[in-house]
Amino acid sequence: MHEMGIAMEIVDIAKASIPEDMQGAKVRRVNLQVGKLSAIVADSLRFCFDLVVKDTPLEGAELAIEEVPVVARCKDCQAQWTVTEPVFTCTACRSGAIDILSGRELDIKSIEIEDED
């Protein structure tokens, strides 16, 4: 389950993101973007995240996951569309020469920190 390694990296990045002057602060929420082609199971990632945040400034934090659709563009006719089926050919001209514009993301978009005070 590669979601465990990803959850551990998210926790490391979030802990490193807490400013020096806020070292007693707790992370309340991590906002993540995950592409449909990233091979990440959101429920598994949340489960692993909940395990690895114990005894860290992220304990009790929410992992908010936004799923990013697969968007493609045809190299031949320049048509752009959202891929909804496992067919990677142009919806306009049926060419197989396409670029994937989105859907592979795994990005931390923001980390919400709450000061102890």
C-alpha positions in Angstrom: 0.0 0.0 0.0 1.9 3.1 -1.2 -0.6 5.3 0.5 1.2 4.8 3.8 4.4 6.3 2.3 2.5 9.2 0.8 0.7 9.9 4.1 4.1 9.9 5.9 5.5 12.4 3.4 2.4 14.6 3.8 2.9 14.7 7.6 6.7 15.5 7.2 5.9 18.3 4.8 3.1 19.7 7.0 5.3 19.6 10.1 8.1 21.4 8.3 5.7 24.1 7.1 4.9 25.2 10.7 6.7 28.6 11.1 9.4 28.8 13.8 7.4 31.3 15.8 4.4 28.9 15.8 6.0 25.7 17.0 3.2 25.0 19.5 0.6 25.3 16.8 -1.6 22.4 15.5 -2.3 21.7 11.9 -6.1 21.6 11.5 -6.4 20.7 7.8 -4.3 19.6 4.9 -5.8 20.3 1.5 -4.6 17.9 -1.2 -5.3 17.6 -4.9 -5.1 14.1 -6.3 -5.4 13.3 -10.0 -7.6 10.4 -11.1 -4.5 8.8 -12.8 -2.3 9.0 -9.7 -3.3 5.5 -8.6 -4.2 6.7 -5.1 -7.2 5.4 -3.2 -8.5 8.3 -1.3 -10.0 6.2 1.5 -6.8 4.3 2.0 -4.8 7.6 2.1 -7.1 9.0 4.7 -6.9 5.8 6.8 -3.0 5.9 6.6 -3.0 9.6 7.4 -5.1 9.1 10.5 -2.6 6.5 11.7 0.6 8.5 11.1 -0.6 11.8 12.6 -0.7 10.3 16.1 1.6 12.2 18.5 2.4 14.9 15.9 1.1 18.5 15.5 -1.3 17.0 12.9 -3.1 14.8 15.3 -6.9 15.3 14.7 -6.2 17.2 11.5 -8.5 16.7 8.5 -7.1 15.5 5.2 -9.3 17.1 2.5 -8.9 15.5 -0.9 -10.0 17.2 -4.1 -10.1 14.8 -7.0 -8.7 16.2 -10.3 -10.2 14.9 -13.5 -8.2 13.7 -16.4 -8.1 16.3 -19.1 -6.6 15.6 -22.5 -5.8 17.6 -25.6 -5.4 16.3 -29.1 -2.1 17.0 -30.8 -3.7 16.8 -34.2 -6.8 18.9 -34.0 -6.2 20.7 -30.6 -9.6 19.6 -29.2 -9.6 19.4 -25.4 -11.9 17.3 -23.2 -12.4 15.6 -19.9 -11.6 11.8 -20.1 -14.5 10.0 -18.5 -13.9 6.5 -19.9 -10.7 4.4 -20.2 -10.4 5.4 -23.9 -7.5 7.7 -24.7 -8.4 8.9 -28.2 -9.6 12.3 -29.4 -13.3 12.7 -29.0 -13.4 15.0 -32.1 -11.1 13.3 -34.7 -10.3 9.9 -33.0 -6.6 10.5 -33.1 -4.5 8.6 -30.5 -1.9 11.5 -30.4 -2.9 13.2 -27.2 -1.4 15.1 -24.3 -2.6 14.5 -20.8 -3.1 18.0 -19.3 -4.3 17.0 -15.8 -5.1 14.0 -13.8 -1.6 13.0 -12.5 -1.5 15.5 -9.7 -0.5 14.8 -6.1 -0.2 18.3 -4.6 -0.6 19.8 -1.2 -2.5 22.9 -2.0 -2.6 24.4 1.5 -2.0 23.6 5.1 -4.3 25.3 7.7 -2.6 25.9 11.0 -4.2 27.0 14.3 -2.2 28.7 16.9 -2.4 27.2 20.5 -3.4 30.5 22.0 
